[in-house]
Amino acid sequence: MKGLIKGVLAEELGNSLRMKKRFTEELDKLPKGCLARKKIKGHYYFYLVQRRKDKFLYNYKGKLSSDEVKTYKSLQLKRANYRKSLSKLNKQVKFLRSTLRGKQPV
């Protein structure tokens, strides 16, 4: 019976590691940072704000249409969802590895 349970847990660990790799790849494809809107002389301009070590970098995007702003916002939400899922997967992988290990290294 122990072999059956360990087999199922090992299979789930493999699935979790594959999902983790896929989520990481998808996360790397999405733009990093968030969209910031600044009002300069009565006009709105957009910047993509990214954090690099201790500094914030502002990449000028110019005047964007409402569709482009919605696209950036949806990508930002997608990125947040991937990060949340990745966090859950990391916890699951840690749990499965510790469960499978028992007294033996995995």
N, C-alpha and C positions, 0 to 999 in steps of 0.2 A: 504493500500500500504506500510506503514511503517513496518508492521509486516512481510511482504514478504521479504523486503530488509534486515531487521535485521536477518531473518531466514537464508538467503543466506550468509550473513556475518558471522553469528555464525557457519554455516557449514564449511565455508572456514577457520575460525579460528581453528576449530577442526582438519581439514585436515593439516593445517600448523603445529599445535602442534604435530601431529603424525609423520609428516615428520621430524620435528626437533628432535624428540626422536630417530627415525631411523638413521638419519645422525650422531647423537652423538654416538650411539652404534657402527656404522660402523667406525667412527673416532677413537674410543677407541680400535678397533681391529687392526688398522694399527700401525706399529712401529713409535715411535716418534723420531725426529731428522733427520739429513741428513748425507749422506755418505761423508767422507773426505778422500782424498788420500795423503799420505805422502811418500816422497822418502827418504829412509834410506840406505846408502851405496850402491846406485845404484839400489835398488829394491823398488818396490812400495807396500805399505801396506795400508789397508783400516781400517778406524775407523768410528763408528757410533757416531756422536756428538750430545749430548743432553744438554739442558739448565736446570739447577736446581737452582732456586733462582738467586744468583749472579754468580754462577760458571758454567763452561762448563765441562761436563764429556765426556771423550773419551773412548768408548768401543771398544776394539780391535776386528777386524773381520778377520784379516790375509790377505793372498793373495786371491783375488776373481777373478773368471773367468769373462769374459765380459758379459756372460749371467746373472750372479748374480748381476753385477753392473747395468745392464739394469733393472733387477727386482726391485732393490732398488730405482732406478730413477723413474720408473713407479709408485711405491708405494708412493714416495714423491709427484709426480704430482697428484695422486689420493687424497692424504691427502690435498693438497692445494685446489683442486676443492671442496672437502667436506667442508673445512673451509669457502671458498667463498660462497657456497650455504647456509651454516649455518648462515653466516652473513646476507645474503639477507632475509632469513626466519625470523631471529630475528627482522629485521626492519619491515617486513610484519606483524608479530604477534603484535608488538608494535602499528602499525597503526590500525590494526583491533580491538585491545582492546580499543584503544582510540576512535575509531569511534563508536563502540558498546556501550561504556560507556555513552556517552552523559552526562547527569546529574546524572546517576545512576551508582553505582559500579557494575562491572561485576563479 
